[in-house]
Amino acid sequence: MMTRKMVESLKNLREAWEDSLEGESLIDAKASIALVLYDVTSALALSPDQREAVLGARLAAEVDVYLNPPMPSKCMIIQDGERPRVLVYRGERVNRYWPSPSSLQRAAQMAV
């Protein structure tokens, strides 16, 4: 049975999806079914065990890797103004980004 909180959470999720489409219809949206299921499990505040039961062990692991990719083996942390920045080396290309605190911690561990 759906509670009022569940309905509100799913409504908020739909509104977030609509906002991301900038006025286009959800009916025409191209989306990953796995990520939609993950969003629904998140909106319903399911526990990790419940999320894995819904997604299945394999898909739960795949979504986790997709959303939290491992840090590459070659990265450098530099100070850029007030915030640290991470340079990620992928072959000849360098990606620059301002990390979340958890990503910065992972990068710091790898840089040591």
C-alpha distances in whole Angstrom, upper triangle without the diagonal:
4,6,10,11,10,10,14,14,14,16,19,19,20,22,24,24,26,28,29,30,32,32,31,28,25,26,29,28,29,27,27,23,24,24,21,19,20,19,16,16,18,16,13,15,15,18,21,20,16,18,20,18,17,20,22,25,28,26,24,28,29,27,28,32,31,30,32,35,38,41,44,47,49,48,50,49,51,51,51,51,49,46,47,47,46,48,47,50,49,52,54,51,50,47,46,43,42,40,37,38,36,38,41,41,41,44,46,45,47,50,51
4,7,8,6,7,10,11,10,12,15,15,16,19,20,21,22,24,26,27,29,28,28,25,23,24,27,26,27,25,25,22,22,22,19,17,18,17,13,14,15,13,10,13,14,17,20,20,16,17,20,18,16,20,22,25,27,25,24,27,28,26,27,30,30,28,30,34,36,39,42,45,47,46,48,46,49,48,48,48,46,43,44,44,43,46,44,47,46,50,52,49,47,44,44,40,39,37,34,35,34,36,39,39,39,42,44,44,45,47,49
4,5,5,6,9,10,11,12,14,15,17,19,20,21,23,24,26,28,29,29,29,27,24,26,29,27,29,27,27,24,24,23,20,19,19,18,15,15,15,13,10,13,14,17,20,20,17,18,22,20,19,22,24,27,29,27,25,29,30,27,28,31,31,28,31,34,37,39,43,46,47,46,47,46,48,47,47,47,45,42,43,43,43,46,45,48,47,50,52,49,48,44,43,40,39,37,33,34,33,35,38,38,38,41,43,43,45,47,49
4,5,5,6,9,10,10,12,14,15,16,18,20,21,22,24,26,27,27,27,25,23,25,28,27,29,27,27,25,25,24,21,20,20,18,15,16,16,13,11,13,16,19,22,23,20,20,24,23,21,24,27,29,31,29,27,30,31,28,29,32,31,29,31,35,37,40,43,46,48,46,47,45,47,46,46,46,43,41,42,42,42,45,44,47,47,50,52,49,47,44,43,39,38,36,33,34,33,35,38,38,39,41,43,43,45,47,49
4,5,5,6,9,10,10,12,14,15,16,18,20,21,23,25,26,26,27,25,23,25,28,26,27,25,25,23,23,21,19,18,18,16,13,13,13,10,8,10,13,16,19,20,17,18,22,21,19,22,25,27,29,26,24,27,28,25,26,29,28,26,28,31,34,36,40,43,44,42,44,42,43,43,42,42,40,37,39,39,39,42,41,44,44,47,49,46,44,40,39,36,34,32,29,30,30,32,34,35,35,38,39,40,41,44,45
4,5,5,6,9,10,11,12,14,15,17,18,20,21,23,25,25,25,23,20,22,25,23,25,22,22,20,20,18,16,15,15,13,10,11,11,8,6,9,11,14,17,18,15,15,19,18,16,18,21,24,26,23,21,25,26,22,23,27,26,24,26,29,32,35,38,41,43,41,43,41,43,43,42,42,40,38,38,38,38,41,40,43,42,45,47,44,43,39,38,35,34,32,29,30,29,31,34,34,34,37,39,39,40,43,44
4,5,5,6,9,10,11,12,14,15,16,18,20,21,23,23,23,21,18,20,23,22,23,22,22,20,21,19,16,16,16,14,11,13,13,10,9,12,14,18,20,21,18,18,21,21,18,20,24,26,28,25,24,27,27,24,25,29,27,25,28,31,34,37,40,43,44,43,44,43,44,44,43,43,41,39,40,40,40,42,41,44,43,46,48,45,44,40,39,36,35,33,30,32,31,33,36,36,36,39,41,41,42,45,47
4,5,5,6,9,10,10,12,14,15,16,18,20,21,21,22,20,18,21,23,22,24,22,23,21,22,20,17,17,17,14,12,14,13,9,9,12,15,18,21,23,20,19,23,23,20,22,25,28,29,26,24,28,28,24,25,29,27,25,27,30,34,35,39,42,43,41,42,41,42,42,41,41,38,36,37,37,38,40,39,42,42,46,47,44,42,38,37,34,33,31,28,30,29,31,34,35,35,37,39,40,41,43,45
4,5,5,6,9,10,11,12,14,15,17,19,20,21,21,20,17,20,22,20,22,19,20,19,18,16,14,14,13,10,9,10,9,5,6,9,12,15,18,19,17,16,19,20,17,19,22,24,26,23,21,24,24,21,21,25,23,21,23,27,30,32,35,38,40,38,39,38,39,39,38,38,36,33,34,34,34,37,36,39,39,42,44,40,39,35,34,31,30,28,25,27,26,28,30,31,31,34,36,36,37,40,42
4,5,5,6,9,10,11,12,14,15,17,19,19,19,17,14,16,19,17,19,17,17,16,16,14,11,12,12,9,7,10,10,6,7,11,13,16,18,20,17,15,19,19,16,17,21,23,25,21,20,23,23,20,21,24,23,21,23,27,30,32,35,38,40,38,40,39,40,40,39,40,38,35,36,35,35,37,36,39,38,41,43,40,39,35,35,31,31,29,26,28,28,29,32,33,33,35,37,38,38,41,43
4,5,5,6,9,10,11,12,14,16,17,17,17,15,13,16,18,17,19,18,19,18,19,17,14,15,15,12,10,13,13,9,11,14,16,20,22,24,21,19,23,23,20,21,25,27,28,24,23,27,26,23,24,27,25,23,26,29,32,34,37,40,42,40,41,40,41,41,39,40,38,35,37,36,36,38,37,40,40,43,44,41,39,36,35,32,31,30,28,30,29,30,33,34,35,36,39,40,40,42,45
4,5,5,6,9,10,10,12,14,16,16,17,16,14,17,19,17,19,17,19,18,19,16,14,15,15,11,11,13,12,8,11,13,16,19,21,23,21,19,22,23,20,21,25,27,28,24,23,26,25,21,22,25,23,21,23,27,30,31,34,38,39,37,38,36,38,37,36,36,34,32,33,32,33,35,35,38,37,40,42,38,37,33,32,29,28,26,24,26,26,27,30,31,32,33,36,37,37,39,42
4,5,5,6,9,10,11,13,15,15,16,15,12,15,17,14,16,14,15,15,15,12,10,11,11,8,8,11,9,7,10,12,14,18,19,21,19,16,20,21,18,18,22,24,24,21,19,22,22,18,19,22,20,18,21,24,27,29,32,35,36,35,36,35,36,36,35,35,34,31,32,31,31,33,32,35,34,38,39,35,34,31,30,27,26,25,23,25,25,25,28,30,30,31,34,35,35,37,40
4,5,5,6,9,10,11,13,13,13,11,9,12,14,12,14,13,15,14,16,13,10,13,13,10,10,13,13,10,13,15,17,21,22,24,21,19,22,23,19,20,23,26,26,22,22,24,23,20,22,24,22,20,23,26,29,31,34,37,38,37,38,37,39,38,37,37,36,33,34,33,33,35,34,37,36,39,40,37,36,32,32,29,28,27,26,28,28,28,31,33,33,34,37,38,38,40,43
4,5,5,6,9,10,11,11,12,11,10,13,15,13,16,15,17,18,19,16,13,16,16,12,13,16,15,12,15,17,20,23,24,27,24,22,25,26,23,23,27,29,29,25,24,27,26,22,24,26,23,21,24,27,30,32,34,38,39,37,38,37,38,37,35,36,34,32,33,32,33,34,34,37,36,39,40,37,35,32,31,28,27,27,25,28,28,28,31,33,33,34,37,38,38,40,43
4,5,5,6,9,10,12,13,13,11,15,16,13,15,14,16,16,17,14,12,15,14,10,12,15,13,11,15,16,19,22,22,25,23,20,23,25,22,21,25,27,27,23,22,24,23,19,21,23,20,18,21,23,27,28,31,34,35,33,34,33,34,33,32,32,31,28,30,29,29,31,30,33,32,36,36,33,32,28,27,24,24,23,21,24,24,25,27,29,29,30,33,34,35,36,39
4,5,5,7,9,10,10,10,8,11,12,9,11,10,13,13,15,12,10,13,13,10,11,15,14,12,15,17,19,22,23,25,23,20,23,24,21,20,24,26,25,21,21,23,22,18,20,22,19,17,21,23,26,28,30,34,34,33,34,33,35,35,33,34,33,30,31,29,29,31,30,32,31,34,35,32,31,27,27,25,25,24,23,26,26,25,28,30,30,31,34,35,35,37,40
4,5,5,7,7,7,7,7,10,11,9,12,12,15,16,18,15,13,16,17,14,15,18,17,15,18,20,23,26,26,29,26,24,26,27,24,23,27,29,29,25,25,27,25,22,24,26,22,21,24,26,30,31,33,37,37,36,37,36,37,37,35,35,34,32,33,32,32,33,32,35,34,37,37,34,33,30,29,27,27,27,25,29,29,28,31,33,33,34,37,38,38,40,43
4,5,5,7,9,10,10,14,14,12,14,14,17,19,20,17,15,18,18,15,16,20,18,16,20,21,24,26,27,30,28,25,28,29,26,25,29,31,30,26,26,28,26,23,24,26,22,20,24,26,29,30,32,36,36,34,35,34,34,34,32,32,31,29,30,29,30,31,31,33,33,36,36,32,31,28,27,24,24,24,23,26,27,27,29,31,32,32,35,37,37,38,41
4,5,8,9,11,10,13,13,10,12,12,14,16,18,14,13,17,17,14,16,19,17,16,20,21,23,26,26,29,27,24,26,28,25,24,27,29,28,24,24,25,23,20,22,23,19,18,21,22,26,27,29,33,33,31,32,31,32,32,30,30,30,27,28,27,27,28,27,30,29,32,32,29,28,24,24,22,22,22,21,25,25,24,27,29,29,29,32,34,34,35,38
4,6,5,7,8,11,10,8,10,11,14,16,18,16,14,18,18,16,18,21,20,19,22,24,26,28,28,31,29,26,28,29,26,25,28,30,29,25,25,27,25,22,24,25,21,20,23,25,28,29,31,35,35,33,35,34,35,35,33,33,33,31,31,29,30,30,30,32,30,33,34,30,30,26,26,24,25,25,25,28,28,27,30,33,32,32,36,37,37,38,41
4,6,9,10,13,12,11,14,15,18,20,22,19,18,21,22,19,21,24,22,21,24,26,28,31,31,34,32,29,31,33,30,28,32,34,32,29,29,30,28,25,27,28,24,23,26,27,31,32,33,37,36,35,36,35,35,35,32,33,32,30,32,30,30,31,31,33,32,35,35,31,31,27,27,25,25,26,26,29,30,29,31,34,34,34,37,39,38,39,43
4,7,9,12,11,11,14,16,19,21,23,21,19,22,23,20,21,25,24,22,25,27,29,32,33,35,33,30,33,34,30,29,33,35,34,30,31,33,30,27,29,30,27,26,29,30,34,35,36,40,40,38,39,39,39,39,36,36,36,34,35,34,34,35,35,37,36,38,38,35,34,31,31,29,29,30,29,33,33,32,35,37,37,38,40,42,42,43,46
4,7,9,7,8,11,13,17,19,21,19,17,21,22,19,21,24,24,22,25,27,29,32,32,35,32,29,31,32,29,28,31,33,32,28,29,31,29,26,28,29,26,25,28,30,33,34,36,39,40,38,40,39,40,40,37,38,38,36,37,35,35,35,34,36,35,37,37,34,34,31,31,29,30,30,30,34,34,33,35,38,37,38,41,42,42,43,46
4,5,6,7,11,13,16,17,20,18,16,19,21,18,19,22,22,21,23,26,28,31,31,33,30,28,30,30,27,26,29,32,31,27,28,30,28,25,28,29,26,25,29,30,34,35,37,41,41,40,41,41,42,42,40,41,40,38,39,37,37,37,36,38,36,39,39,36,36,33,33,31,32,32,31,35,35,34,37,39,38,39,42,43,43,45,48
4,5,5,8,10,13,13,16,15,12,15,17,15,15,19,19,18,20,23,24,27,28,29,27,24,26,27,23,22,26,28,27,24,24,27,25,22,25,26,23,22,26,28,31,33,35,39,39,38,40,39,41,41,39,40,39,37,37,36,35,36,35,37,35,38,38,35,35,32,32,30,31,30,30,33,32,32,35,37,36,37,40,41,41,43,46
4,6,9,10,14,14,17,16,14,16,19,17,17,21,21,20,22,25,26,29,29,31,28,25,27,27,23,23,26,29,28,24,25,28,26,23,26,28,24,24,28,29,33,35,37,40,41,40,42,42,44,44,42,43,43,40,41,39,38,38,37,39,37,39,40,37,37,34,35,33,34,33,33,36,35,35,38,40,39,39,43,44,43,45,48
4,7,10,13,14,17,16,14,18,20,18,19,22,23,22,24,27,28,31,31,32,30,27,28,29,25,24,27,29,28,24,26,28,25,23,26,27,24,24,27,28,32,34,35,39,39,39,41,41,42,43,41,42,42,39,39,37,36,37,35,36,34,36,37,34,35,32,33,31,33,32,32,35,35,34,37,39,38,38,42,43,42,44,47
4,6,10,11,14,13,11,15,17,15,16,20,20,19,22,24,25,28,27,29,27,24,25,26,23,21,24,27,25,21,23,25,22,20,23,23,20,20,24,25,28,30,31,35,36,35,37,37,38,39,37,39,38,36,36,33,33,33,31,33,31,33,34,31,32,29,30,28,29,29,28,32,31,30,33,35,34,35,38,39,38,40,43
4,7,9,12,11,11,14,16,15,16,19,20,20,22,24,25,27,26,28,26,23,24,25,22,20,22,24,22,19,21,22,19,17,20,21,17,18,22,22,26,28,29,33,33,33,35,35,37,38,37,38,38,35,35,32,31,31,29,31,28,31,32,29,29,27,28,27,28,28,27,31,30,28,32,34,32,33,36,37,36,38,41
4,6,9,8,7,11,12,11,13,16,16,17,19,21,21,24,23,24,23,19,20,22,18,16,19,21,19,16,17,19,16,14,17,18,14,15,18,19,23,25,27,30,31,31,33,33,35,36,35,37,36,33,33,31,29,30,28,29,27,30,31,28,28,25,27,25,26,25,25,28,27,26,29,31,29,30,34,34,33,35,38
4,5,5,6,9,10,11,12,14,15,16,18,20,20,21,20,22,20,17,17,19,16,13,16,17,15,12,13,15,12,10,14,15,12,13,16,17,21,23,25,28,30,29,32,32,35,36,35,37,36,33,32,30,28,29,26,28,26,28,30,28,28,25,26,25,26,25,24,27,25,24,28,29,27,28,32,32,31,34,36
4,5,5,6,9,10,11,12,14,15,17,18,18,20,18,19,18,14,15,16,13,10,13,16,14,11,12,15,12,11,14,16,13,14,18,19,22,25,27,30,32,32,35,35,37,39,38,40,39,36,35,33,31,32,29,31,29,31,33,31,31,28,30,28,29,27,26,29,27,26,30,31,29,30,34,34,33,36,38
4,5,5,6,9,10,11,12,14,15,17,15,17,15,16,15,12,12,13,11,8,11,12,11,7,9,11,9,7,11,12,10,11,15,16,19,22,24,28,30,30,32,33,35,37,36,38,37,34,33,31,29,30,27,29,27,30,32,30,30,27,28,26,27,25,24,26,24,23,27,28,26,28,31,30,30,33,35
4,5,5,6,9,10,10,12,14,15,15,16,15,17,16,12,13,15,12,10,13,15,14,10,10,12,10,7,10,12,9,9,13,15,18,21,23,27,28,28,30,30,33,34,33,35,34,30,30,28,27,28,25,27,26,29,31,28,28,25,25,23,24,22,21,23,21,21,25,26,24,26,29,29,29,31,34
4,5,5,6,9,10,10,12,14,14,17,16,18,16,12,14,15,12,11,14,16,16,12,12,15,14,11,13,16,13,13,16,18,22,25,27,30,32,31,34,33,36,36,36,37,36,33,32,31,30,31,29,31,29,32,34,31,31,28,28,26,26,25,23,26,24,24,27,29,27,29,32,32,32,35,37
4,5,5,6,9,10,11,12,12,14,13,14,12,9,11,12,8,7,11,13,14,10,10,13,13,10,13,15,14,13,17,19,22,25,28,31,33,32,35,35,37,38,38,39,38,34,34,32,31,32,30,32,31,34,36,33,33,30,30,28,28,26,24,26,24,25,28,29,27,30,33,32,32,35,37
4,5,5,6,9,10,10,10,12,11,13,11,8,10,12,9,8,11,13,13,10,8,11,11,8,10,13,11,10,13,16,19,22,25,28,30,29,32,31,34,35,34,36,34,31,31,29,28,29,28,30,29,32,34,31,30,27,28,25,25,23,21,23,21,21,25,25,24,26,29,29,29,32,34
4,6,5,6,9,10,10,13,13,15,13,10,13,15,12,11,15,16,17,13,12,15,14,11,12,15,13,12,15,18,21,23,26,30,31,30,32,31,34,34,33,35,33,30,30,29,28,30,28,31,30,33,35,32,31,27,27,25,24,22,20,22,21,21,25,26,25,27,30,30,30,33,35
4,5,5,6,9,9,12,13,15,12,9,13,13,10,11,14,17,17,14,13,16,16,13,15,18,17,15,18,21,24,27,30,33,35,34,36,35,37,38,37,38,36,33,33,32,32,33,32,34,33,36,38,36,35,31,31,28,28,26,24,26,24,25,28,29,28,30,33,33,33,36,38
4,6,5,6,6,8,9,11,8,6,9,10,8,9,12,14,16,13,11,14,15,12,13,17,16,14,17,20,23,26,29,32,34,33,35,34,37,37,37,38,36,33,33,32,31,33,31,34,33,36,39,36,35,31,32,29,28,25,23,24,22,23,27,27,26,29,31,31,32,35,36
4,5,5,6,9,10,12,10,8,12,13,11,12,15,16,17,15,12,15,16,12,13,16,15,13,15,19,21,24,27,30,32,31,33,31,34,34,34,35,33,30,30,29,28,31,29,32,32,35,37,34,33,29,29,26,25,22,20,21,19,21,24,24,24,26,29,29,30,32,34
4,5,8,11,13,15,13,11,15,16,13,14,18,19,21,18,16,19,19,16,16,20,18,16,18,22,25,27,30,34,35,34,35,34,36,36,35,36,34,31,32,31,31,33,32,35,34,38,40,36,35,31,31,28,27,24,22,23,22,24,27,27,27,29,32,32,33,35,37
4,6,9,12,13,10,10,13,14,12,14,17,19,21,18,16,19,20,17,17,21,21,18,21,24,27,29,32,35,37,36,38,36,39,39,38,39,37,34,34,34,34,36,35,38,37,40,42,39,38,35,34,31,30,27,24,26,24,26,29,29,29,32,34,34,35,37,39
4,6,9,11,9,9,13,14,12,14,17,18,20,18,15,18,19,16,16,20,20,17,19,22,25,27,31,33,35,34,35,34,36,36,36,37,35,32,32,32,32,34,33,36,36,39,41,38,37,33,33,29,28,25,22,23,21,23,26,26,26,29,31,31,32,35,36
4,7,8,6,6,9,10,9,11,14,15,17,16,13,16,18,15,15,19,19,17,19,22,24,27,30,33,35,34,36,35,38,38,38,39,37,34,34,33,33,35,33,36,36,39,41,39,37,34,34,31,30,27,24,24,22,24,27,27,26,29,31,31,32,35,36
4,5,5,6,9,10,11,12,13,14,17,16,12,15,17,15,14,18,19,17,18,21,23,26,29,31,34,33,35,34,36,37,38,39,36,33,33,33,32,34,33,35,35,38,41,38,37,34,34,31,29,26,23,23,21,23,26,25,24,28,29,28,30,33,34
4,5,5,6,9,10,10,11,11,13,13,9,11,14,12,11,15,16,15,15,18,20,23,26,28,31,30,32,32,35,35,36,38,35,32,31,31,30,32,30,33,32,35,38,36,34,32,32,29,28,24,22,22,19,21,24,23,22,25,27,26,27,30,31
4,5,5,6,9,10,10,10,13,13,10,12,15,14,13,17,19,18,18,21,22,25,28,31,33,33,35,35,38,39,40,41,39,36,35,34,33,35,33,35,35,38,41,39,37,35,35,32,31,28,25,25,22,24,27,26,25,28,30,29,30,33,34
4,5,5,6,9,10,11,14,13,11,14,16,15,15,18,19,18,19,22,24,27,30,33,36,35,37,37,40,40,41,42,40,37,36,36,34,36,35,37,36,39,42,40,39,36,36,33,32,29,26,27,24,26,29,28,27,30,32,31,32,36,37
4,5,5,6,8,9,12,10,7,11,13,11,11,15,16,15,16,19,21,24,27,30,33,32,34,34,37,38,38,40,38,34,34,33,31,33,31,34,33,36,38,36,35,32,33,30,29,26,24,25,22,23,27,26,25,28,30,29,30,33,35
4,5,5,5,6,9,8,6,9,11,10,11,14,15,15,16,18,20,24,26,29,32,32,34,34,37,39,39,41,39,36,35,34,32,33,31,33,32,35,38,36,35,32,33,31,30,27,25,26,23,24,27,26,25,28,30,29,29,33,34
4,6,5,7,10,10,9,12,14,14,14,17,18,18,20,22,24,27,30,33,35,35,38,38,41,42,43,45,43,39,38,37,36,37,35,37,35,38,41,39,39,36,37,34,34,31,29,29,26,27,31,30,28,32,34,32,33,36,38
4,6,9,11,9,9,12,14,12,14,17,17,17,19,22,24,28,30,33,36,35,38,38,41,42,42,44,42,38,38,37,35,37,34,36,35,38,40,38,38,35,36,33,33,30,28,29,27,27,31,31,29,32,34,33,34,37,38
4,7,8,6,6,9,10,9,11,14,14,15,17,19,21,25,27,30,32,32,35,35,38,40,40,42,40,37,36,34,32,34,31,33,31,34,37,35,34,32,33,31,31,28,26,28,25,25,29,29,27,29,32,31,31,34,36
4,6,6,6,9,10,11,12,14,15,16,18,19,21,25,27,30,33,33,36,36,39,41,42,44,42,39,37,36,34,35,32,34,32,34,37,36,36,33,34,32,33,30,28,29,26,26,30,29,27,30,33,31,31,34,36
4,6,5,6,9,10,11,12,14,15,16,17,19,23,25,27,30,31,34,34,37,39,40,42,41,37,36,34,32,33,30,31,30,32,36,34,34,32,33,31,31,28,27,28,24,24,28,27,25,27,30,28,28,32,33
4,5,5,6,9,10,11,12,14,15,16,17,21,23,25,28,29,32,33,36,38,39,41,40,37,35,33,31,31,28,29,27,30,33,31,32,30,31,30,30,28,26,28,24,24,27,27,24,27,29,28,27,31,32
4,5,5,6,8,10,10,12,14,15,17,21,22,25,28,28,32,32,35,37,37,40,38,35,33,32,29,30,27,28,27,29,32,30,30,28,29,28,28,26,25,26,23,23,26,26,24,26,29,28,27,31,33
4,6,5,6,9,10,11,12,14,16,19,22,24,27,27,30,30,33,35,36,38,36,33,31,30,28,29,26,28,27,29,32,30,30,27,28,26,27,24,22,23,20,20,24,24,22,24,27,26,25,29,31
4,6,5,6,9,10,10,11,13,17,19,21,24,25,28,28,31,33,34,36,35,31,30,28,26,27,24,25,24,27,30,28,28,26,27,25,26,23,21,22,19,19,22,22,19,22,24,23,22,26,28
4,5,5,6,9,10,10,12,16,18,20,23,24,27,28,31,33,33,36,35,31,29,27,25,25,22,24,22,24,27,26,26,23,25,24,25,22,21,23,20,19,22,22,20,22,25,24,23,26,28
4,5,5,6,8,10,13,16,18,21,24,24,26,27,30,31,32,34,33,29,28,26,24,25,22,24,22,25,28,26,25,23,24,22,23,20,19,21,18,17,21,21,19,21,24,24,23,26,28
4,5,5,6,8,10,14,16,19,22,21,24,24,27,29,30,32,30,27,25,24,22,23,21,23,21,25,27,25,24,22,23,21,21,18,17,18,15,14,18,18,16,18,21,20,20,23,25
4,6,5,5,7,11,13,16,18,19,22,22,26,28,28,31,30,26,24,22,20,20,18,19,18,21,24,22,21,19,20,19,20,17,16,18,15,14,17,17,15,16,20,19,18,21,23
4,6,6,9,12,14,17,19,19,22,23,26,27,28,30,29,26,24,22,19,20,17,19,17,21,23,21,20,18,19,18,19,16,16,18,16,14,18,19,16,18,21,21,20,23,25
4,6,10,12,15,18,20,19,21,21,24,26,26,28,27,23,22,20,18,19,17,20,19,22,24,22,21,18,18,16,17,14,13,15,13,12,16,17,15,16,20,20,19,22,24
4,6,9,12,15,17,16,19,19,22,23,24,26,25,21,20,18,16,17,15,18,17,21,23,21,19,17,17,15,15,12,11,13,10,9,13,13,11,13,16,16,16,18,21
4,6,9,12,14,14,17,18,21,23,23,26,26,22,20,18,15,15,13,15,14,17,20,18,17,15,16,14,15,13,13,15,12,10,13,14,11,12,16,15,14,17,20
4,6,9,12,12,15,16,19,22,23,26,25,22,19,17,14,15,12,13,13,16,19,18,17,15,16,15,16,13,14,15,12,9,12,12,9,10,13,12,11,14,16
4,6,8,8,11,12,16,19,20,23,23,19,16,14,11,11,9,11,11,14,17,15,14,12,13,13,14,11,13,13,11,8,10,10,7,7,10,10,8,11,13
4,6,7,10,13,16,19,21,24,24,21,17,15,11,10,7,8,8,11,14,13,12,11,13,13,15,14,16,17,15,11,13,13,10,9,12,12,9,11,14
4,6,10,13,16,20,21,25,25,22,18,16,12,11,9,8,9,11,14,14,13,13,15,16,18,16,18,18,16,13,14,14,11,9,12,11,7,9,11
4,7,10,13,17,19,22,23,20,16,14,10,9,6,6,8,10,12,12,10,11,13,14,16,15,18,19,17,14,14,15,12,9,11,12,8,8,11
4,7,10,13,15,19,19,16,13,10,7,5,5,6,9,12,13,12,9,9,10,11,13,12,15,16,15,12,11,12,10,7,9,11,8,7,11
4,6,10,12,16,17,14,10,8,6,5,7,8,12,14,15,13,10,11,10,11,12,12,15,15,15,12,10,12,11,8,8,11,9,7,10
4,7,9,13,13,10,7,6,5,6,9,11,15,17,18,16,13,12,10,10,10,10,13,12,13,11,8,10,11,7,7,11,10,8,11
4,6,10,11,9,6,5,6,8,11,13,17,19,19,17,13,13,10,11,10,11,14,14,16,14,11,13,14,11,10,14,14,11,13
4,6,7,6,4,6,9,11,14,17,20,23,22,20,16,15,12,12,10,12,14,14,17,15,12,14,16,13,12,16,17,14,16
4,6,6,6,6,9,11,15,17,21,23,22,19,16,14,11,11,9,12,15,15,18,16,14,17,18,16,15,19,19,17,19
4,6,7,9,13,15,18,21,24,27,25,23,19,18,14,13,11,14,16,16,20,18,16,18,21,18,18,22,22,20,22
4,7,10,13,16,19,22,26,28,27,25,21,19,15,14,11,13,14,14,17,17,14,17,19,18,17,21,22,20,22
4,6,10,13,16,19,22,25,25,22,18,16,13,11,7,9,11,11,14,13,11,14,16,14,14,18,19,17,19
4,7,10,13,16,19,22,22,20,16,14,11,9,7,8,10,10,13,11,8,11,13,11,11,15,15,13,16
4,7,10,13,16,19,19,16,12,10,7,6,5,7,10,11,13,11,8,12,13,10,11,15,14,13,16
4,6,10,13,16,16,14,10,8,6,6,6,7,10,11,12,9,8,11,11,8,9,13,12,10,14
4,6,10,12,12,10,6,6,5,7,9,10,14,15,16,12,11,14,13,10,12,14,12,11,15
4,6,10,10,8,6,5,6,8,11,11,14,16,16,12,12,14,13,9,12,14,12,11,15
4,6,7,6,5,7,9,12,15,15,18,20,19,15,15,17,15,12,15,16,13,13,16
4,6,5,6,8,11,13,17,17,20,22,21,17,18,20,17,15,18,18,15,15,19
4,6,8,10,14,17,20,20,23,25,24,21,21,23,20,18,20,21,18,18,21
4,7,10,13,17,20,21,24,26,26,22,22,25,22,19,22,23,20,19,22
4,7,10,13,17,18,21,24,24,20,20,23,21,18,21,22,19,19,22
4,7,10,13,15,18,21,21,17,17,20,18,15,18,20,17,16,20
4,7,10,12,15,18,18,14,15,18,16,14,17,19,17,16,20
4,7,9,13,15,16,13,13,16,16,13,15,18,16,16,19
4,6,10,12,14,10,10,14,14,12,14,17,16,16,19
4,7,9,11,9,9,12,13,12,13,16,16,16,19
4,6,8,6,6,9,10,9,11,14,14,14,17
4,6,5,6,9,10,11,12,14,15,16,19
4,6,5,6,9,10,10,12,14,15,17
4,5,5,6,9,10,11,13,14,16
4,5,5,6,9,10,11,12,15
4,5,5,6,9,10,10,12
4,5,5,6,9,10,11
4,5,5,6,9,10
4,5,5,6,9
4,5,5,6
4,6,6
4,5
4
